[in-house]
Amino acid sequence: MTTRRPEESEADRHEGWTTANTAWIIVSHLITGIGLYAGIGWVLSLWLGMAPLLISAGALIGMFLSLYLVHRRLEASSTGKGSAVPDRATRILRGHRQGGAA
């Protein structure tokens, strides 16, 4: 049985789920990108024989590409025409980008 706080509205609960979903999307993109490109580096290292260098280079490339993908996704969701009110994570990121609090 769940109890609701009287001050908690439907919009607040929806914003919480949106923030949680955004966080899981960011984490999954980062893990997948690093794992995928480290795996590509590992396969290339088997072929070329430079294991530590190619695996670490693949992991770094995957991390940077994942961060870029996350950045582009958050930018698209924050300036989208369908989103009148941005979610909490987007507001926090905007605040950090502008140098102030959200």
C-alpha positions in Angstrom: 0.0 0.0 0.0 1.5 3.3 -1.0 0.7 6.6 0.7 0.8 9.9 -1.1 1.9 13.1 0.4 -0.8 15.7 0.0 1.5 18.2 -1.6 2.7 15.7 -4.2 0.9 16.2 -7.5 0.6 14.1 -10.6 3.0 16.4 -12.4 5.6 16.0 -9.7 5.4 12.2 -9.8 5.6 12.3 -13.6 8.7 14.5 -13.4 10.3 12.1 -11.0 9.8 9.2 -13.4 11.1 11.3 -16.3 14.2 12.1 -14.4 14.7 8.5 -13.5 14.3 7.4 -17.1 16.7 10.0 -18.3 19.3 8.8 -15.7 18.9 5.2 -16.8 19.2 6.2 -20.5 22.4 8.1 -19.8 23.9 5.2 -17.8 23.0 2.6 -20.4 24.4 4.8 -23.3 27.7 5.2 -21.4 28.1 1.5 -20.5 27.1 0.3 -24.0 29.3 2.8 -25.8 32.4 1.9 -23.7 31.7 -1.8 -23.9 31.0 -1.8 -27.7 34.1 0.2 -28.7 36.4 -1.6 -26.2 35.1 -4.8 -27.8 35.9 -3.5 -31.3 39.4 -2.5 -30.0 39.8 -6.0 -28.6 38.9 -7.6 -31.9 41.3 -5.2 -33.8 44.0 -6.0 -31.2 43.6 -9.7 -32.0 44.1 -8.9 -35.6 46.9 -6.4 -35.3 48.5 -7.5 -32.0 48.4 -4.3 -30.0 46.1 -5.4 -27.2 46.4 -2.8 -24.4 46.6 0.2 -26.8 43.6 -0.7 -29.0 41.3 -1.8 -26.1 42.0 1.4 -24.1 41.7 3.6 -27.3 38.4 1.9 -28.1 37.1 2.4 -24.6 38.0 6.1 -24.7 36.4 6.6 -28.1 33.3 4.8 -26.9 33.1 7.1 -23.8 33.5 10.3 -25.9 30.9 9.2 -28.5 28.5 8.1 -25.7 28.9 11.5 -24.0 28.3 13.2 -27.3 25.2 11.1 -27.9 23.8 11.9 -24.4 24.5 15.6 -25.0 22.7 15.6 -28.3 19.8 13.7 -26.9 19.4 16.1 -23.9 19.7 19.1 -26.2 17.0 17.7 -28.5 14.7 17.0 -25.6 15.2 20.4 -24.0 14.5 22.4 -27.2 11.8 20.1 -28.6 8.5 21.7 -29.6 6.5 19.1 -27.8 8.1 19.6 -24.4 6.6 22.7 -22.8 8.2 22.0 -19.4 11.6 20.4 -19.3 12.2 17.6 -16.9 14.4 18.1 -13.8 17.6 16.6 -15.2 17.4 19.0 -18.2 16.8 22.0 -15.9 19.8 21.0 -13.8 22.0 20.6 -16.9 20.9 24.0 -18.2 21.6 25.6 -14.9 25.1 24.1 -14.8 25.7 25.2 -18.4 24.7 28.7 -17.6 26.8 28.8 -14.4 24.0 29.0 -11.9 21.6 26.9 -10.0 18.5 25.3 -11.6 
